[in-house]
Amino acid sequence: MRFSTTDDRDDSQIVLDLDASQTGYADGLFADPSNTQFTRTLIINDAPEVDAIADTTLSENATAGTVIVAGNLVTANDDQFGDTPTFTLNTSPTDGNGDALFAIDENTGEITLTQAGADTIDFESGVTSYNLGVTASDGFKTSTEETFTVSIINENEAIIKVFLPNGDEATGIDDIAFSTELSRFRTDGNGDPIADSEFVRPNFADTFKFIDILNDTMGDEDILQITDFSILESLTGVSIDAPEGDVLINPGETKRFFLTYAPNQAGESFDEGNGLTIISNATNDPSFEVNLAGKSTFNSDISYDGQVNLTDLGTLQKPRLFGSANGQSNYDPTADITGDGRINLAELIPLNAEFSNSVI
């Protein structure tokens, strides 16, 4: 005999009356075939019911193993029949390789982020939420699915890149080497630019070096916030033209900052990998270090060879140089020993005082 239930499934009793006048055979359930009535309780095993699971959020930068829904928040009601319910992610998004983005502990119900999920989830991809569904089974019957939504939180993912005057990217090695760009002001006998010098004079600072800072992201909210430009304390002659307060650089935007090296005296020499540290909210390098290097020479060393001698006097004798002043086409600031904007007899005083001195 087979039975089907209608309306609510519930434990019930069935009473069966037999007609003793009919011919029949016992099927082994009853030892005495002469019994004309028996009673049996019908035990009905209901499927578990998964309790509602609240919608939740997840950072786009979450790492593998991050708990999405704690185990105590995934529960199921079940009758006393069947096994203890176990949980399954029935609706579970996957990556392009078919790997699940989320995992569930079948015993506790805890839902976590997989490595595939950590590698895939990105607010900027355009997928900003995921639908998940949980079912429970008691070993015999499975519940209906309980669904919920995981919304992805857009995080600031600013990426800093620093570029040098030659267009190369700063690496912390051989980045900025202060110098005197003689080629801007001097030519040789053939009219070709004079080679630049690695030395800088106190009265003619190097103000031509700069860095370009790029925020190498595209998300609208990924703003690069620079909170400090920190120059190594020992580099007292180095400065940067950054404004006071935070500097904000929008996604895809580049801002330029000029550096100055004004030596305090001759004989300075430095080469520091952390000469300049850029403190920011960049996810790739929040303390970006720029290498700074420089050497100084005497104010009278206008030949820029690291020593004061007759070569410097010869430089002063360049045609049309002596007697020139700032603003005139023949004025050469790299030959202005006193740094007063004029090249005249006043240059001879420090030249005589520093004559024969050397930093090499």
C-alpha positions in Angstrom: 0.0 0.0 0.0 1.3 3.5 -0.9 0.2 6.8 0.6 0.6 10.4 -0.3 0.1 13.4 1.9 -2.0 16.5 1.2 -1.8 19.9 2.9 0.6 19.8 5.9 3.0 16.9 6.2 2.6 15.7 9.8 3.1 12.5 11.7 -0.2 10.6 11.7 -1.7 7.2 12.5 -3.5 4.9 10.1 -6.0 2.2 11.2 -6.6 -0.7 8.8 -9.6 -3.0 9.1 -9.3 -6.3 7.3 -12.2 -8.4 6.0 -11.7 -11.8 7.4 -13.8 -13.4 4.7 -11.4 -12.4 2.0 -8.6 -14.8 1.0 -5.1 -13.3 1.4 -1.6 -14.1 2.5 0.5 -12.5 5.2 3.5 -10.6 3.8 5.6 -11.2 6.9 4.6 -8.1 8.8 2.1 -9.9 10.9 2.7 -13.4 12.3 -1.0 -14.1 12.8 -2.9 -13.7 9.5 -6.2 -14.0 11.4 -5.8 -10.5 12.9 -8.4 -8.3 11.4 -7.1 -4.9 12.5 -3.8 -3.2 13.0 -2.5 0.3 13.7 0.7 1.9 12.4 2.1 5.4 13.0 3.3 7.1 9.7 6.6 8.9 10.4 7.1 11.7 7.8 10.6 13.2 7.5 10.3 16.9 6.5 13.1 18.7 4.5 15.2 21.2 6.5 14.4 24.9 6.3 17.3 27.3 5.9 16.8 30.5 7.9 17.0 33.9 6.2 20.5 35.1 5.5 21.0 38.8 5.5 22.6 40.6 2.6 26.2 41.6 3.3 29.2 43.5 1.8 32.8 42.7 0.9 35.8 44.9 0.1 37.2 44.5 -3.4 40.6 44.1 -1.8 39.6 41.3 0.5 42.0 38.3 0.6 41.4 34.6 0.3 39.9 33.2 3.5 38.0 36.4 4.4 34.7 35.4 6.2 31.7 36.6 4.2 29.0 35.1 6.5 29.9 33.7 9.9 28.8 30.2 10.7 26.4 31.2 13.4 24.5 33.3 10.8 23.8 30.3 8.6 21.3 28.0 10.3 18.6 25.5 9.4 15.5 24.1 11.2 14.9 20.4 10.9 12.8 17.7 12.6 14.3 14.9 14.6 14.4 12.6 11.7 17.3 12.3 9.3 20.9 13.3 9.8 22.2 16.7 11.1 21.8 19.1 8.2 24.8 20.0 6.1 25.0 23.1 3.9 25.8 23.6 0.2 26.3 26.7 -1.9 23.7 26.0 -4.5 24.0 29.3 -6.3 27.8 30.1 -6.4 29.4 32.4 -9.0 32.6 31.3 -10.7 35.6 32.8 -12.5 36.4 32.3 -16.2 38.0 28.9 -15.4 34.9 27.7 -13.6 36.5 28.0 -10.1 34.1 29.1 -7.4 34.5 32.6 -5.9 33.1 31.6 -2.6 33.1 28.4 -0.4 31.0 27.1 2.4 31.8 24.9 5.4 29.2 22.1 5.0 29.1 21.6 8.8 29.2 25.1 10.2 27.7 27.0 7.3 30.6 29.6 7.3 31.0 31.2 3.9 34.4 32.5 2.9 36.2 34.0 -0.1 38.3 31.7 -2.2 41.6 32.5 -3.9 39.7 32.6 -7.2 37.4 35.1 -5.6 40.2 37.3 -4.3 41.8 37.2 -7.8 38.6 38.0 -9.6 36.6 40.5 -7.6 37.2 44.0 -8.7 34.7 46.9 -8.4 36.1 48.5 -11.5 35.3 45.4 -13.5 31.7 46.5 -13.5 30.5 43.5 -11.4 29.6 45.2 -8.1 27.4 42.4 -6.4 27.0 38.7 -6.4 24.0 36.5 -5.6 24.6 33.4 -3.5 22.2 30.6 -2.5 22.4 28.1 0.4 20.6 24.8 0.8 20.6 22.3 3.7 20.2 18.6 3.5 19.5 16.0 6.3 20.7 13.1 4.2 17.3 12.3 2.8 15.7 15.6 1.8 17.1 19.0 0.7 15.7 22.4 1.6 14.6 25.1 -0.7 17.3 27.6 -1.5 17.8 30.7 0.6 19.4 33.5 -1.4 21.3 36.6 -0.4 23.4 39.3 -2.0 27.1 40.2 -1.5 27.7 43.8 -2.5 31.3 44.8 -3.4 32.7 47.9 -1.7 34.8 50.2 -3.9 38.1 50.9 -2.2 40.6 53.6 -3.0 43.3 51.8 -5.0 45.6 54.6 -6.0 48.9 53.6 -7.6 51.9 55.9 -7.5 54.5 56.0 -10.2 57.4 58.5 -10.2 59.1 59.6 -13.4 62.5 61.4 -13.8 63.4 64.3 -16.1 64.7 61.8 -18.7 61.3 60.0 -18.7 62.5 56.9 -16.9 60.6 55.6 -13.9 62.2 56.1 -10.5 63.5 52.9 -8.8 65.3 54.2 -5.8 68.7 53.7 -7.5 70.4 56.5 -9.5 67.3 58.6 -9.7 68.1 62.3 -9.2 71.8 63.4 -9.5 72.0 67.1 -8.9 74.4 68.9 -11.2 75.2 72.1 -13.0 73.8 72.2 -16.5 76.6 74.1 -18.1 75.1 73.2 -21.5 72.3 75.7 -20.9 74.7 78.6 -20.8 78.1 77.7 -22.4 79.4 76.6 -25.7 82.9 75.5 -26.7 85.0 77.0 -29.5 82.9 75.2 -32.1 79.7 76.5 -30.7 78.7 73.1 -29.2 77.2 73.0 -25.7 79.7 72.4 -22.8 79.3 69.1 -20.9 77.3 69.4 -17.7 79.2 69.1 -14.4 78.4 66.8 -11.4 79.4 69.7 -9.1 77.0 72.4 -7.8 78.2 75.8 -6.3 76.5 77.3 -3.2 75.9 80.6 -5.2 74.4 78.8 -8.2 71.9 76.1 -7.0 70.6 73.3 -9.2 66.9 74.2 -9.6 66.3 72.3 -12.8 65.6 68.8 -11.5 62.1 67.6 -11.0 59.9 64.5 -10.6 56.6 63.7 -12.2 54.1 61.8 -10.0 51.4 59.8 -11.8 48.3 58.3 -10.3 48.3 55.2 -12.4 44.6 54.2 -11.8 41.4 54.7 -13.7 38.6 54.3 -11.0 36.8 57.6 -10.3 37.3 57.2 -6.5 41.0 56.1 -6.7 42.5 59.5 -5.7 46.1 59.6 -4.8 46.6 61.5 -1.5 50.2 62.6 -0.8 50.5 63.6 2.9 54.2 64.3 3.1 57.4 64.8 1.0 60.1 63.8 3.5 63.7 64.8 2.6 66.4 63.0 4.6 67.4 65.3 7.5 71.0 65.3 6.7 70.4 66.7 3.2 70.0 70.3 4.5 70.6 71.9 1.1 67.9 70.0 -0.7 64.3 71.2 -0.9 61.1 70.5 -3.0 58.5 72.9 -4.1 55.5 70.9 -2.8 52.7 72.9 -1.3 51.8 72.7 2.4 49.1 70.2 3.2 47.9 67.2 1.3 48.4 66.9 -2.4 45.6 65.2 -4.3 46.2 63.6 -7.7 43.2 62.3 -9.7 43.2 59.0 -11.5 45.3 59.2 -14.6 46.7 62.7 -13.6 50.4 63.7 -13.4 51.8 66.5 -11.3 55.3 67.9 -11.4 57.4 68.9 -8.5 60.8 70.7 -8.7 63.7 69.9 -6.5 66.5 72.3 -5.5 70.0 71.6 -4.3 71.7 74.7 -2.8 74.9 73.6 -1.1 75.8 75.1 2.2 79.5 74.8 1.5 82.0 73.1 -0.8 82.9 69.5 -0.2 79.4 68.1 0.3 78.8 64.7 -1.1 75.8 62.4 -0.7 74.1 59.5 -2.4 71.0 58.4 -0.5 68.5 55.8 -1.6 65.9 57.3 0.7 66.9 60.9 0.0 63.2 61.7 -0.7 60.3 59.7 0.7 56.8 60.3 -0.7 54.2 59.4 1.9 50.8 58.6 0.4 47.8 56.3 0.3 49.2 54.4 -2.7 48.4 50.7 -2.5 51.6 49.7 -4.3 54.1 51.8 -2.3 52.8 54.1 0.5 56.4 55.2 1.3 57.9 55.7 -2.1 61.7 56.4 -2.0 63.6 58.4 -4.5 67.4 58.3 -4.7 69.1 61.7 -4.4 72.8 62.3 -5.1 74.9 65.5 -5.2 78.3 67.1 -4.9 79.3 70.6 -4.1 82.4 72.7 -5.0 83.7 76.2 -4.3 81.9 79.3 -5.5 85.1 80.3 -7.3 85.2 76.9 -9.1 83.4 78.3 -12.2 85.2 75.8 -14.4 83.4 73.1 -12.3 86.3 70.7 -12.1 86.4 70.5 -8.3 89.3 72.8 -7.8 90.1 76.6 -7.8 93.0 77.5 -10.1 94.0 79.5 -13.1 91.4 77.6 -15.2 88.7 79.6 -13.4 90.4 82.9 -14.1 90.5 81.9 -17.7 86.7 81.3 -17.6 86.2 84.9 -16.4 88.1 86.1 -19.4 85.6 84.6 -21.8 84.8 87.3 -24.5 82.0 89.7 -23.5 81.4 87.9 -20.1 83.2 90.3 -17.9 81.0 93.3 -17.1 77.7 91.5 -18.0 74.7 91.5 -15.8 71.6 89.3 -15.2 69.1 89.9 -18.1 71.8 90.4 -20.7 72.3 87.7 -23.4 76.0 87.4 -22.6 75.5 87.0 -18.9 76.4 83.5 -17.6 75.1 82.8 -14.1 77.4 79.7 -13.8 80.4 82.1 -14.0 79.0 84.6 -11.4 81.2 83.8 -8.4 79.5 86.1 -6.0 76.0 85.3 -7.2 75.0 89.0 -7.2 73.8 89.0 -10.8 76.9 90.8 -12.1 80.2 89.7 -13.3 82.9 92.2 -12.4 86.0 92.8 -10.3 84.1 91.6 -7.2 84.6 88.1 -8.5 88.3 88.3 -7.9 88.0 88.7 -4.1 86.6 85.2 -3.4 88.7 83.8 -6.3 91.8 84.9 -4.5 90.6 83.6 -1.1 89.7 80.2 -2.4 92.6 79.9 -4.9 94.3 76.4 -4.9 91.5 74.8 -2.9 90.1 71.5 -4.1 87.3 69.0 -3.2 88.9 66.1 -5.3 
